[in-house]
């Protein structure tokens, strides 16, 4: 099934997941500040997703791919950042609209609950997560991940909470490394995945849309 057909199927849901305007189809409506990825050595790991989300009157949005894993999955939503060492935290306010009965599925571990995590990436990350870059990616504390479900939600995580590094350490055990990531932050945003793979991607079994209403660095 082609992704366009999946998104537009179902007349009762058509008004919500309407086809993008001609301007948006040309890319004029892309929110280029934000990237759907990650893009690593020329490959975009958010399979069958556009490079950027689309603007709306409320903020910006993307439509979940699906209904099967091979139809695509969405992993990281990030934008460029400057130093965060003088900031207090990150707040994300968002809404998920979905057809009744739609399920969100972790593409790598379909038996695990799909989750949203806030995210910080230090400059110079090579995506290998070994040696000097094993502390370059940080995710929401284990107790602060958010299950994916329809409705309007808000998550605020302060930088004095126990953020988790890509290889499983945390702020409590690696405070200098976390401080360095804040001081030299390159990208921030949020990821979709599950425990054991915070940014490893999800898809939806029926039409669903994720709208970001606000994303703020708290000063």
MDTraj code that builds the backbone (N, CA, C; nanometers):
import mdtraj as md
import numpy as np

residues = "UNK UNK UNK UNK UNK UNK UNK UNK UNK UNK UNK UNK UNK UNK UNK UNK UNK UNK UNK UNK UNK UNK UNK UNK UNK UNK UNK UNK UNK UNK UNK UNK UNK UNK UNK UNK UNK UNK UNK UNK UNK UNK UNK UNK UNK UNK UNK UNK UNK UNK UNK UNK UNK UNK UNK UNK UNK UNK UNK UNK UNK UNK UNK UNK UNK UNK UNK UNK UNK UNK UNK UNK UNK UNK UNK UNK UNK UNK UNK UNK UNK UNK UNK UNK UNK UNK UNK UNK UNK UNK UNK UNK UNK UNK UNK UNK UNK UNK UNK UNK UNK UNK UNK UNK UNK UNK UNK UNK UNK UNK UNK UNK UNK UNK UNK UNK UNK UNK UNK UNK UNK UNK UNK UNK UNK UNK UNK UNK UNK UNK UNK UNK UNK UNK UNK UNK UNK UNK UNK UNK UNK UNK UNK UNK UNK UNK UNK UNK UNK UNK UNK UNK UNK UNK UNK UNK UNK UNK UNK UNK UNK UNK UNK UNK UNK UNK UNK UNK UNK UNK UNK UNK UNK UNK UNK UNK UNK UNK UNK UNK UNK UNK UNK UNK UNK UNK UNK UNK UNK UNK UNK UNK UNK UNK UNK UNK UNK UNK UNK UNK UNK UNK UNK UNK UNK UNK UNK UNK UNK UNK UNK UNK UNK UNK UNK UNK UNK UNK UNK".split()
xyz = np.array([
    [0.0847, -0.1190, 0.0000],
    [0.0000, 0.0000, 0.0000],
    [0.0882, 0.1240, 0.0000],
    [0.0607, 0.2163, -0.0887],
    [0.1383, 0.3395, -0.0937],
    [0.1029, 0.4292, 0.0238],
    [0.2016, 0.5051, 0.0703],
    [0.1822, 0.5873, 0.1903],
    [0.0708, 0.6884, 0.1704],
    [0.0600, 0.7489, 0.0522],
    [-0.0462, 0.8480, 0.0286],
    [-0.1840, 0.7842, 0.0438],
    [-0.2000, 0.6628, -0.0115],
    [-0.3275, 0.5934, 0.0002],
    [-0.3590, 0.5644, 0.1465],
    [-0.2585, 0.5222, 0.2217],
    [-0.2772, 0.4937, 0.3648],
    [-0.3243, 0.6169, 0.4388],
    [-0.2636, 0.7318, 0.4133],
    [-0.2975, 0.8524, 0.4877],
    [-0.4357, 0.9042, 0.4550],
    [-0.4810, 0.8839, 0.3328],
    [-0.6070, 0.9434, 0.2914],
    [-0.7248, 0.8461, 0.3000],
    [-0.6986, 0.7220, 0.3398],
    [-0.8074, 0.6259, 0.3450],
    [-0.9025, 0.6598, 0.4588],
    [-1.0305, 0.6336, 0.4364],
    [-1.1299, 0.6563, 0.5417],
    [-1.1899, 0.7940, 0.5355],
    [-1.3129, 0.8105, 0.4850],
    [-1.3712, 0.9433, 0.4695],
    [-1.3894, 1.0180, 0.6001],
    [-1.4166, 0.9490, 0.7103],
    [-1.4372, 1.0191, 0.8370],
    [-1.3092, 1.0825, 0.8876],
    [-1.1972, 1.0319, 0.8410],
    [-1.0691, 1.0846, 0.8869],
    [-1.0064, 1.1779, 0.7842],
    [-1.0696, 1.1912, 0.6705],
    [-1.0105, 1.2670, 0.5614],
    [-0.9898, 1.4137, 0.5920],
    [-1.0804, 1.4736, 0.6694],
    [-1.0666, 1.6160, 0.7003],
    [-0.9432, 1.6431, 0.7848],
    [-0.9105, 1.5490, 0.8721],
    [-0.7935, 1.5670, 0.9579],
    [-0.6652, 1.5457, 0.8804],
    [-0.6560, 1.4339, 0.8090],
    [-0.5338, 1.4015, 0.7366],
    [-0.5523, 1.4341, 0.5890],
    [-0.5844, 1.5596, 0.5629],
    [-0.6058, 1.6023, 0.4247],
    [-0.4740, 1.6049, 0.3500],
    [-0.4817, 1.5922, 0.2181],
    [-0.3610, 1.5987, 0.1369],
    [-0.2981, 1.7367, 0.1494],
    [-0.1630, 1.7459, 0.1528],
    [-0.0978, 1.8758, 0.1591],
    [-0.1346, 1.9622, 0.0393],
    [-0.1297, 2.0926, 0.0592],
    [-0.1568, 2.1837, -0.0498],
    [-0.0500, 2.1722, -0.1564],
    [-0.0757, 2.2307, -0.2736],
    [0.0229, 2.2281, -0.3804],
    [0.1524, 2.2950, -0.3381],
    [0.1412, 2.4036, -0.2609],
    [0.2618, 2.4729, -0.2140],
    [0.3441, 2.3825, -0.1242],
    [0.2765, 2.3097, -0.0342],
    [0.3486, 2.2195, 0.0540],
    [0.4102, 2.1042, -0.0238],
    [0.3394, 2.0554, -0.1259],
    [0.3935, 1.9479, -0.2071],
    [0.5222, 1.9912, -0.2768],
    [0.5335, 2.1202, -0.3094],
    [0.6567, 2.1713, -0.3704],
    [0.7657, 2.1930, -0.2670],
    [0.7303, 2.1863, -0.1409],
    [0.8285, 2.2072, -0.0354],
    [0.8200, 2.3436, 0.0286],
    [0.7310, 2.4327, -0.0216],
    [0.7214, 2.5669, 0.0340],
    [0.6719, 2.5639, 0.1784],
    [0.5982, 2.4599, 0.2168],
    [0.5439, 2.4524, 0.3508],
    [0.6306, 2.3766, 0.4486],
    [0.7454, 2.3300, 0.4042],
    [0.8343, 2.2578, 0.4944],
    [0.8873, 2.3486, 0.6042],
    [0.8972, 2.2941, 0.7231],
    [0.9603, 2.3643, 0.8340],
    [1.1068, 2.3204, 0.8346],
    [1.1878, 2.3950, 0.7617],
    [1.3249, 2.3500, 0.7340],
    [1.4158, 2.3572, 0.8559],
    [1.3734, 2.4286, 0.9584],
    [1.4518, 2.4326, 1.0815],
    [1.4600, 2.2937, 1.1460],
    [1.3560, 2.2135, 1.1241],
    [1.3491, 2.0809, 1.1842],
    [1.3806, 1.9742, 1.0803],
    [1.4525, 1.8705, 1.1230],
    [1.4926, 1.7604, 1.0353],
    [1.4307, 1.6307, 1.0844],
    [1.3758, 1.5535, 0.9905],
    [1.3296, 1.4181, 1.0209],
    [1.4420, 1.3237, 0.9828],
    [1.4920, 1.2490, 1.0769],
    [1.6087, 1.1662, 1.0507],
    [1.6189, 1.0534, 1.1526],
    [1.7425, 1.0176, 1.1888],
    [1.8675, 1.0881, 1.1581],
    [1.9197, 1.0537, 1.0196],
    [1.9945, 1.1467, 0.9644],
    [2.0636, 1.1239, 0.8384],
    [2.2102, 1.0970, 0.8698],
    [2.2555, 0.9760, 0.8402],
    [2.3898, 0.9305, 0.8754],
    [2.4585, 0.8778, 0.7504],
    [2.5664, 0.9432, 0.7127],
    [2.6450, 0.9030, 0.5962],
    [2.5568, 0.8807, 0.4738],
    [2.4678, 0.9792, 0.4494],
    [2.3845, 0.9792, 0.3300],
    [2.2577, 0.8967, 0.3384],
    [2.2335, 0.8324, 0.4500],
    [2.1137, 0.7499, 0.4643],
    [2.0219, 0.8112, 0.5693],
    [1.8930, 0.8239, 0.5336],
    [1.7937, 0.8707, 0.6307],
    [1.7283, 0.7489, 0.6948],
    [1.7453, 0.7367, 0.8265],
    [1.6922, 0.6215, 0.8968],
    [1.5427, 0.6300, 0.9215],
    [1.4817, 0.7468, 0.9033],
    [1.3359, 0.7568, 0.9057],
    [1.2849, 0.7195, 0.7662],
    [1.2596, 0.5924, 0.7488],
    [1.2310, 0.5354, 0.6170],
    [1.0979, 0.5859, 0.5634],
    [1.1003, 0.6294, 0.4372],
    [0.9815, 0.6784, 0.3672],
    [0.9206, 0.8033, 0.4304],
    [1.0047, 0.8812, 0.4986],
    [0.9607, 1.0085, 0.5539],
    [1.0241, 1.1226, 0.4750],
    [0.9584, 1.2395, 0.4686],
    [1.0198, 1.3565, 0.4050],
    [1.1345, 1.4085, 0.4916],
    [1.2201, 1.4949, 0.4369],
    [1.3336, 1.5449, 0.5158],
    [1.2946, 1.6418, 0.6258],
    [1.1761, 1.7043, 0.6121],
    [1.1315, 1.8037, 0.7097],
    [0.9820, 1.7865, 0.7348],
    [0.9327, 1.8294, 0.8511],
    [0.7882, 1.8319, 0.8741],
    [0.7229, 1.9456, 0.7967],
    [0.5906, 1.9520, 0.8049],
    [0.5124, 2.0536, 0.7343],
    [0.4510, 2.1526, 0.8326],
    [0.4396, 2.2767, 0.7875],
    [0.3814, 2.3818, 0.8711],
    [0.2296, 2.3667, 0.8787],
    [0.1741, 2.4087, 0.9916],
    [0.0293, 2.4177, 1.0069],
    [-0.0010, 2.5459, 1.0823],
    [-0.1288, 2.5805, 1.0932],
    [-0.1640, 2.7032, 1.1647],
    [-0.1382, 2.6899, 1.3143],
    [-0.1163, 2.5655, 1.3629],
    [-0.0906, 2.5435, 1.5051],
    [0.0577, 2.5319, 1.5374],
    [0.1375, 2.4993, 1.4386],
    [0.2800, 2.4760, 1.4602],
    [0.3380, 2.4011, 1.3417],
    [0.3711, 2.2744, 1.3604],
    [0.4134, 2.1904, 1.2491],
    [0.3778, 2.0449, 1.2776],
    [0.3796, 1.9616, 1.1727],
    [0.3318, 1.8249, 1.1895],
    [0.4022, 1.7294, 1.0939],
    [0.3893, 1.6010, 1.1253],
    [0.4226, 1.4954, 1.0308],
    [0.3185, 1.3854, 1.0457],
    [0.3006, 1.3073, 0.9412],
    [0.2107, 1.1932, 0.9444],
    [0.2918, 1.0656, 0.9633],
    [0.2457, 0.9819, 1.0535],
    [0.3145, 0.8557, 1.0769],
    [0.3068, 0.7678, 0.9527],
    [0.4164, 0.7023, 0.9168],
    [0.4080, 0.6030, 0.8086],
    [0.3428, 0.4758, 0.8591],
    [0.3059, 0.3890, 0.7656],
    [0.2416, 0.2629, 0.7987],
    [0.1542, 0.2177, 0.6830],
    [0.0742, 0.1154, 0.7017],
    [0.0407, 0.0488, 0.8276],
    [0.1339, -0.0668, 0.8662],
    [0.2370, -0.0936, 0.7805],
    [0.3286, -0.2027, 0.8099],
    [0.4700, -0.1481, 0.8226],
    [0.5555, -0.2237, 0.8840],
    [0.6942, -0.1813, 0.9037],
    [0.7598, -0.1461, 0.7715],
    [0.7374, -0.2266, 0.6695],
    [0.8045, -0.2019, 0.5414],
    [0.7547, -0.0751, 0.4722],
    [0.6423, -0.0176, 0.5214],
    [0.5932, 0.1077, 0.4650],
    [0.6663, 0.2291, 0.5202],
    [0.7485, 0.2093, 0.6228],
    [0.8264, 0.3197, 0.6773],
    [0.8147, 0.3309, 0.8279],
    [0.9022, 0.4137, 0.8862],
    [0.9002, 0.4390, 1.0305],
    [0.9730, 0.5698, 1.0559],
    [0.9357, 0.6389, 1.1620],
    [0.9897, 0.7709, 1.1942],
    [1.0689, 0.7615, 1.3243],
    [1.1912, 0.8221, 1.3265],
    [1.2859, 0.8033, 1.4360],
    [1.3146, 0.9324, 1.5140],
    [1.3820, 1.0294, 1.4510],
    [1.4308, 1.1500, 1.5189],
    [1.3679, 1.2744, 1.4574],
    [1.3308, 1.3698, 1.5412],
    [1.2893, 1.5037, 1.5002],
    [1.3809, 1.6010, 1.5740],
    [1.4700, 1.6688, 1.5014],
    [1.5713, 1.7526, 1.5666],
    [1.5911, 1.8836, 1.4930],
    [1.6440, 1.9807, 1.5674],
    [1.6852, 2.1073, 1.5083],
    [1.8198, 2.1472, 1.5677],
    [1.8862, 2.2410, 1.5023],
    [2.0155, 2.2878, 1.5514],
    [1.9992, 2.3573, 1.6853],
    [2.1050, 2.3495, 1.7667],
    [2.1037, 2.4111, 1.8986],
    [2.2366, 2.4799, 1.9233],
    [2.2334, 2.5795, 2.0088],
    [2.3542, 2.6371, 2.0645],
    [2.3781, 2.5806, 2.2027],
    [2.4730, 2.6357, 2.2775],
    [2.5007, 2.5879, 2.4132],
    [2.3769, 2.5905, 2.5019],
    [2.3647, 2.4877, 2.5860],
    [2.2508, 2.4748, 2.6765],
    [2.2924, 2.4797, 2.8235],
    [2.4186, 2.5099, 2.8495],
    [2.4669, 2.5040, 2.9870],
    [2.4078, 2.6138, 3.0748],
    [2.3491, 2.7174, 3.0156],
    [2.2819, 2.8211, 3.0939],
    [2.1298, 2.8069, 3.0895],
    [2.0818, 2.6997, 3.0278],
    [1.9382, 2.6728, 3.0228],
    [1.8986, 2.5786, 3.1363],
    [1.7677, 2.5705, 3.1610],
    [1.7174, 2.4888, 3.2725],
    [1.6565, 2.3576, 3.2272],
    [1.6067, 2.3525, 3.1017],
    [1.5425, 2.2307, 3.0568],
    [1.4761, 2.2498, 2.9221],
    [1.3956, 2.1502, 2.8828],
    [1.3261, 2.1491, 2.7539],
    [1.1798, 2.1161, 2.7780],
    [1.0928, 2.1854, 2.7053],
    [0.9490, 2.1563, 2.7122],
    [0.8962, 2.1290, 2.5717],
    [0.8172, 2.0233, 2.5582],
    [0.7499, 1.9890, 2.4336],
    [0.6009, 1.9758, 2.4603],
    [0.5222, 2.0475, 2.3816],
    [0.3763, 2.0333, 2.3868],
    [0.3306, 1.9871, 2.2498],
    [0.2486, 1.8819, 2.2442],
    [0.2138, 1.8215, 2.1169],
    [0.0766, 1.7553, 2.1237],
    [0.0266, 1.7210, 2.0065],
    [-0.1011, 1.6495, 1.9976],
    [-0.0867, 1.5360, 1.8964],
    [-0.1433, 1.4225, 1.9292],
    [-0.1513, 1.3110, 1.8356],
    [-0.2971, 1.2882, 1.8006],
    [-0.3287, 1.2956, 1.6727],
    [-0.4612, 1.2618, 1.6218],
    [-0.4490, 1.1290, 1.5483],
    [-0.5420, 1.0381, 1.5730],
    [-0.5350, 0.9069, 1.5111],
    [-0.6736, 0.8501, 1.4896],
    [-0.6881, 0.7732, 1.3859],
    [-0.8137, 0.7039, 1.3629],
    [-0.8397, 0.6071, 1.4785],
    [-0.9635, 0.5926, 1.5227],
    [-0.9934, 0.4971, 1.6294],
    [-0.9399, 0.3576, 1.5949],
    [-0.8740, 0.2967, 1.6912],
    [-0.8177, 0.1641, 1.6705],
    [-0.6748, 0.1646, 1.6214],
    [-0.6211, 0.2814, 1.5853],
    [-0.4823, 0.2885, 1.5394],
    [-0.3881, 0.2497, 1.6532],
    [-0.2853, 0.1736, 1.6200],
    [-0.1838, 0.1365, 1.7171],
    [-0.0480, 0.1899, 1.6700],
    [0.0348, 0.2296, 1.7661],
    [0.1723, 0.2685, 1.7368],
    [0.2620, 0.1507, 1.7708],
    [0.3559, 0.1210, 1.6798],
    [0.4361, -0.0002, 1.6914],
    [0.5837, 0.0356, 1.6808],
    [0.6636, -0.0161, 1.7719],
    [0.8093, -0.0042, 1.7625],
    [0.8576, -0.0931, 1.6492],
    [0.9269, -0.0340, 1.5510],
    [0.9644, -0.1124, 1.4339],
    [1.0710, -0.2162, 1.4656],
    [1.1531, -0.1920, 1.5667],
    [1.2609, -0.2860, 1.5998],
    [1.2166, -0.3900, 1.7028],
    [1.1401, -0.3457, 1.8015],
    [1.0912, -0.4346, 1.9073],
    [0.9399, -0.4215, 1.9165],
    [0.8661, -0.4860, 1.8267],
    [0.7209, -0.4654, 1.8220],
    [0.6461, -0.5117, 1.9463],
    [0.7118, -0.5899, 2.0318],
    [0.6470, -0.6350, 2.1550],
    [0.6643, -0.5361, 2.2690],
    [0.7420, -0.4275, 2.2481],
    [0.7657, -0.3286, 2.3525],
    [0.6826, -0.2026, 2.3261],
    [0.6509, -0.1320, 2.4339],
    [0.5671, -0.0127, 2.4241],
    [0.6407, 0.0987, 2.3484],
    [0.5793, 0.1594, 2.2477],
    [0.6416, 0.2722, 2.1770],
    [0.6405, 0.3971, 2.2640],
    [0.7531, 0.4694, 2.2616],
    [0.7744, 0.5794, 2.3542],
    [0.8300, 0.7022, 2.2842],
    [0.8061, 0.8188, 2.3458],
    [0.8670, 0.9449, 2.3052],
    [0.9699, 0.9840, 2.4108],
    [1.0842, 1.0342, 2.3641],
    [1.1904, 1.0791, 2.4533],
    [1.2419, 1.2131, 2.4047],
    [1.2667, 1.3062, 2.4956],
    [1.3387, 1.4275, 2.4590],
    [1.4855, 1.3921, 2.4365],
    [1.5588, 1.4839, 2.3691],
    [1.6889, 1.4436, 2.3139],
    [1.7844, 1.5614, 2.3056],
    [1.9127, 1.5333, 2.3363],
    [2.0219, 1.6301, 2.3230],
    [2.1383, 1.5585, 2.2547],
    [2.2012, 1.6254, 2.1588],
    [2.3168, 1.5678, 2.0902],
    [2.4338, 1.6655, 2.0929],
    [2.5466, 1.6168, 2.1370],
    [2.6668, 1.6994, 2.1430],
    [2.7312, 1.7120, 2.0051],
    [2.7957, 1.8238, 1.9780],
    [2.8672, 1.8445, 1.8519],
    [2.9774, 1.7401, 1.8371],
    [3.0017, 1.6994, 1.7131],
    [3.1093, 1.6059, 1.6844],
    [3.0722, 1.4601, 1.6932],
    [2.9437, 1.4300, 1.7093],
    [2.9004, 1.2906, 1.7193],
    [2.9234, 1.2185, 1.5864],
    [2.9829, 1.0989, 1.5921],
    [3.0035, 1.0196, 1.4708],
    [2.9044, 0.9046, 1.4595],
    [2.8083, 0.8954, 1.5490],
    [2.7015, 0.7957, 1.5514],
    [2.7529, 0.6541, 1.5783],
    [2.8767, 0.6396, 1.6206],
    [2.9280, 0.5066, 1.6520],
    [2.9073, 0.4699, 1.7987],
    [2.8883, 0.5695, 1.8839],
    [2.8628, 0.5484, 2.0269],
    [2.9719, 0.4652, 2.0929],
    [3.0969, 0.4839, 2.0483],
    [3.2080, 0.4171, 2.1145],
    [3.3205, 0.5180, 2.1346],
    [3.4144, 0.4839, 2.2217],
    [3.5255, 0.5742, 2.2454],
    [3.4791, 0.7104, 2.2916],
    [3.5269, 0.8146, 2.2242],
    [3.5013, 0.9507, 2.2691],
    [3.3576, 0.9957, 2.2485],
    [3.2787, 0.9263, 2.1657],
    [3.1415, 0.9722, 2.1380],
    [3.0344, 0.8905, 2.2105],
    [3.0730, 0.8099, 2.3062],
    [2.9736, 0.7285, 2.3760],
    [2.8840, 0.8115, 2.4664],
    [2.9215, 0.9373, 2.4908],
    [2.8387, 1.0272, 2.5727],
    [2.7866, 1.1461, 2.4909],
    [2.7771, 1.1314, 2.3611],
    [2.7357, 1.2444, 2.2770],
    [2.5853, 1.2526, 2.2557],
    [2.5098, 1.1487, 2.2900],
    [2.3640, 1.1515, 2.2764],
    [2.2997, 1.1223, 2.4117],
    [2.1988, 1.2048, 2.4459],
    [2.1316, 1.1932, 2.5745],
    [1.9798, 1.1965, 2.5551],
    [1.9119, 1.1138, 2.6349],
    [1.7681, 1.0947, 2.6212],
    [1.6988, 1.1132, 2.7560],
    [1.5672, 1.1276, 2.7520],
    [1.4882, 1.1454, 2.8742],
    [1.5210, 1.0410, 2.9793],
    [1.5164, 1.0786, 3.1076],
    [1.5314, 0.9788, 3.2150],
    [1.4325, 0.8639, 3.1969],
    [1.4718, 0.7463, 3.2449],
    [1.3869, 0.6278, 3.2272],
    [1.2447, 0.6496, 3.2769],
    [1.2304, 0.7241, 3.3868],
    [1.0981, 0.7444, 3.4450],
    [1.0179, 0.8540, 3.3754],
    [1.0779, 0.9174, 3.2729],
    [1.0140, 1.0340, 3.2115],
    [0.9826, 1.0144, 3.0633],
    [1.0000, 0.8930, 3.0122],
    [0.9579, 0.8666, 2.8751],
    [0.8055, 0.8669, 2.8693],
    [0.7509, 0.8928, 2.7504],
    [0.6060, 0.9118, 2.7369],
    [0.5503, 0.8115, 2.6365],
    [0.4547, 0.7276, 2.6746],
    [0.3914, 0.6369, 2.5786],
    [0.3194, 0.7168, 2.4687],
    [0.3222, 0.6650, 2.3485],
    [0.2528, 0.7309, 2.2377],
    [0.1043, 0.6957, 2.2439],
    [0.0214, 0.7998, 2.2520],
    [-0.1233, 0.7798, 2.2540],
    [-0.1905, 0.9075, 2.2047],
    [-0.3095, 0.8953, 2.1479],
    [-0.3801, 1.0138, 2.0989],
    [-0.4093, 1.1128, 2.2110],
    [-0.4266, 1.2393, 2.1695],
    [-0.4579, 1.3447, 2.2640],
    [-0.3498, 1.4497, 2.2688],
    [-0.3738, 1.5538, 2.3501],
    [-0.2770, 1.6618, 2.3673],
    [-0.1947, 1.6352, 2.4929],
    [-0.0639, 1.6530, 2.4813],
    [0.0266, 1.6181, 2.5895],
    [0.1353, 1.7240, 2.6032],
    [0.1960, 1.7283, 2.7206],
    [0.3093, 1.8168, 2.7454],
    [0.4118, 1.7426, 2.8301],
    [0.5375, 1.7534, 2.7936],
    [0.6450, 1.6951, 2.8728],
    [0.7529, 1.8016, 2.8917],
    [0.7925, 1.8212, 3.0174],
    [0.8981, 1.9157, 3.0525],
    [1.0023, 1.8402, 3.1345],
    [1.1265, 1.8437, 3.0889],
    [1.2341, 1.7752, 3.1593],
    [1.3465, 1.8750, 3.1840],
    [1.3824, 1.8874, 3.3099],
    [1.4869, 1.9804, 3.3479],
    [1.6240, 1.9139, 3.3351],
    [1.7258, 1.9967, 3.3210],
    [1.8597, 1.9426, 3.3018],
    [1.9237, 1.8911, 3.4305],
    [1.8590, 1.9136, 3.5440],
    [1.9101, 1.8553, 3.6675],
    [1.8473, 1.7179, 3.6955],
    [1.7670, 1.6673, 3.6021],
    [1.7124, 1.5328, 3.6137],
    [1.8136, 1.4319, 3.5573],
    [1.7823, 1.3044, 3.5719],
    [1.8805, 1.1996, 3.5428],
    [1.8717, 1.1506, 3.3983],
    [1.9172, 1.2340, 3.3044],
    [1.9178, 1.2003, 3.1624],
    [2.0034, 1.0752, 3.1383],
    [1.9696, 1.0012, 3.0308],
    [2.0345, 0.8741, 2.9990],
    [2.1195, 0.8906, 2.8737],
    [2.2434, 0.8413, 2.8765],
    [2.3296, 0.8492, 2.7587],
    [2.3020, 0.7321, 2.6648],
    [2.3512, 0.7423, 2.5430],
    [2.3196, 0.6442, 2.4393],
    [2.3644, 0.5032, 2.4766],
    [2.4722, 0.4883, 2.5539],
    [2.5206, 0.3559, 2.5914],
    [2.4762, 0.3143, 2.7316],
    [2.3820, 0.3884, 2.7907],
    [2.3191, 0.3436, 2.9133],
    [2.3696, 0.4046, 3.0416],
    [2.4688, 0.4934, 3.0342],
    [2.5064, 0.5655, 3.1555],
    [2.4004, 0.6726, 3.1817],
    [2.4216, 0.7543, 3.2845],
    [2.3247, 0.8586, 3.3140],
    [2.3956, 0.9801, 3.3743],
    [2.3180, 1.0851, 3.3914],
    [2.3763, 1.2091, 3.4440],
    [2.4380, 1.1876, 3.5818],
    [2.3731, 1.1061, 3.6653],
    [2.4237, 1.0834, 3.8002],
    [2.5626, 1.0215, 3.7979],
    [2.5855, 0.9257, 3.7086],
    [2.7124, 0.8547, 3.7034],
    [2.8140, 0.9190, 3.6098],
    [2.7681, 1.0052, 3.5201],
    [2.8584, 1.0714, 3.4241],
    [2.8281, 1.2208, 3.4190],
    [2.8382, 1.2916, 3.5315],
    [2.7982, 1.4325, 3.5348],
    [2.8838, 1.5221, 3.4467],
    [3.0130, 1.4967, 3.4384],
    [3.0992, 1.5813, 3.3555],
    [3.0667, 1.5643, 3.2071],
    [3.0373, 1.4409, 3.1691],
    [3.0042, 1.4154, 3.0286],
    [2.8708, 1.4800, 2.9899],
    [2.7737, 1.4765, 3.0822],
    [2.6467, 1.5425, 3.0526],
    [2.6652, 1.6936, 3.0472],
    [2.7430, 1.7483, 3.1387],
    [2.7699, 1.8927, 3.1368],
    [2.8375, 1.9332, 3.0074],
    [2.9279, 1.8487, 2.9565],
    [2.9952, 1.8789, 2.8301],
    [2.8968, 1.8760, 2.7138],
    [2.8011, 1.7828, 2.7185],
    [2.6998, 1.7764, 2.6125],
    [2.6134, 1.9018, 2.6112],
    [2.5784, 1.9525, 2.7290],
    [2.5019, 2.0772, 2.7347],
    [2.5849, 2.1947, 2.6846],
    [2.7075, 2.2003, 2.7259],
    [2.7942, 2.3125, 2.6893],
    [2.8210, 2.3167, 2.5382],
    [2.8268, 2.1969, 2.4764],
    [2.8636, 2.1876, 2.3350],
    [2.7495, 2.1283, 2.2526],
    [2.6252, 2.1574, 2.2929],
    [2.5091, 2.0995, 2.2240],
    [2.5029, 2.1439, 2.0785],
    [2.4725, 2.0481, 1.9904],
    [2.4599, 2.0763, 1.8478],
    [2.3175, 2.0627, 1.7979],
    [2.2419, 1.9632, 1.8521],
    [2.1042, 1.9417, 1.8094],
    [2.0202, 1.9031, 1.9303],
    [1.8938, 1.9399, 1.9254],
    [1.7978, 1.9013, 2.0277],
    [1.6668, 1.8644, 1.9594],
    [1.5799, 1.7980, 2.0340],
    [1.4500, 1.7618, 1.9800],
    [1.3901, 1.6468, 2.0567],
    [1.3337, 1.5507, 1.9822],
    [1.2752, 1.4338, 2.0457],
    [1.2887, 1.3140, 1.9532],
    [1.2770, 1.1951, 2.0135],
    [1.2906, 1.0716, 1.9376],
    [1.1709, 0.9816, 1.9644],
    [1.1503, 0.8882, 1.8730],
    [1.0429, 0.7901, 1.8843],
    [1.1039, 0.6507, 1.8756],
    [1.0696, 0.5664, 1.9695],
    [1.1238, 0.4309, 1.9728],
    [1.0661, 0.3566, 2.0907],
    [1.1548, 0.2938, 2.1696],
    [1.1100, 0.2190, 2.2859],
    [1.2276, 0.2003, 2.3797],
    [1.2063, 0.1370, 2.4948],
    [1.3170, 0.1067, 2.5837],
    [1.4136, 0.0131, 2.5114],
    [1.5433, 0.0445, 2.5218],
    [1.6436, -0.0326, 2.4494],
    [1.6680, 0.0161, 2.3091],
    [1.5945, 0.1169, 2.2681],
    [1.6114, 0.1756, 2.1345],
    [1.5303, 0.3034, 2.1264],
    [1.5708, 0.4036, 2.2049],
    [1.4907, 0.5256, 2.2209],
    [1.4611, 0.5959, 2.0883],
    [1.5533, 0.5868, 1.9917],
    [1.5318, 0.6548, 1.8645],
    [1.5238, 0.5607, 1.7469],
    [1.4804, 0.4375, 1.7716],
    [1.4861, 0.3362, 1.6671],
    [1.3582, 0.3252, 1.5845],
    [1.2629, 0.4159, 1.6085],
    [1.1538, 0.4318, 1.5140],
    [1.0241, 0.3619, 1.5470],
    [0.9141, 0.4246, 1.5041],
    [0.7804, 0.3682, 1.5181],
    [0.7023, 0.3919, 1.3896],
    [0.5943, 0.3164, 1.3751],
    [0.4984, 0.3396, 1.2677],
    [0.3589, 0.3229, 1.3258],
    [0.2570, 0.3554, 1.2477],
    [0.1180, 0.3451, 1.2926],
    [0.0419, 0.2485, 1.2040],
    [-0.0502, 0.1757, 1.2633],
    [-0.1272, 0.0772, 1.1881],
    [-0.2476, 0.1373, 1.1165],
    [-0.2763, 0.2640, 1.1425],
    [-0.3854, 0.3361, 1.0761],
    [-0.3460, 0.4840, 1.0734],
    [-0.4137, 0.5653, 0.9939],
    [-0.3744, 0.7055, 0.9816],
    [-0.3607, 0.7769, 1.1154],
    [-0.2493, 0.8478, 1.1323],
    [-0.2220, 0.9205, 1.2561],
    [-0.1290, 1.0369, 1.2249],
    [-0.1466, 1.1448, 1.2966],
    [-0.0680, 1.2673, 1.2750],
    [-0.0133, 1.3181, 1.4075],
    [0.1112, 1.3639, 1.4059],
    [0.1785, 1.4212, 1.5222],
    [0.1985, 1.5694, 1.4950],
    [0.1376, 1.6545, 1.5777],
    [0.1478, 1.7993, 1.5629],
    [0.2226, 1.8573, 1.6823],
    [0.3320, 1.9274, 1.6548],
    [0.4061, 1.9968, 1.7605],
    [0.3426, 2.1346, 1.7806],
    [0.2921, 2.1597, 1.8984],
    [0.2289, 2.2863, 1.9310],
    [0.3296, 2.3865, 1.9877],
    [0.4321, 2.3347, 2.0566],
    [0.5365, 2.4222, 2.1122],
    [0.6562, 2.3364, 2.1498],
    [0.7754, 2.3881, 2.1180],
    [0.8999, 2.3269, 2.1633],
    [0.9873, 2.4405, 2.2141],
    [1.0234, 2.4356, 2.3421],
    [1.0922, 2.5498, 2.4031],
    [1.2103, 2.5026, 2.4864],
    [1.3191, 2.5782, 2.4771],
    [1.4295, 2.5654, 2.5718],
    [1.4013, 2.6611, 2.6855],
    [1.3993, 2.6103, 2.8073],
    [1.3650, 2.6911, 2.9243],
    [1.4900, 2.7585, 2.9790],
    [1.4867, 2.8900, 2.9826],
    [1.6037, 2.9678, 3.0263],
    [1.5890, 3.0109, 3.1721],
])
top = md.Topology()
chain = top.add_chain()
for i, resn in enumerate(residues, 1):
    res = top.add_residue(resn, chain, resSeq=i)
    for name in ("N", "CA", "C"):
        top.add_atom(name, md.element.get_by_symbol(name[0]), res)
traj = md.Trajectory(xyz[None], top)
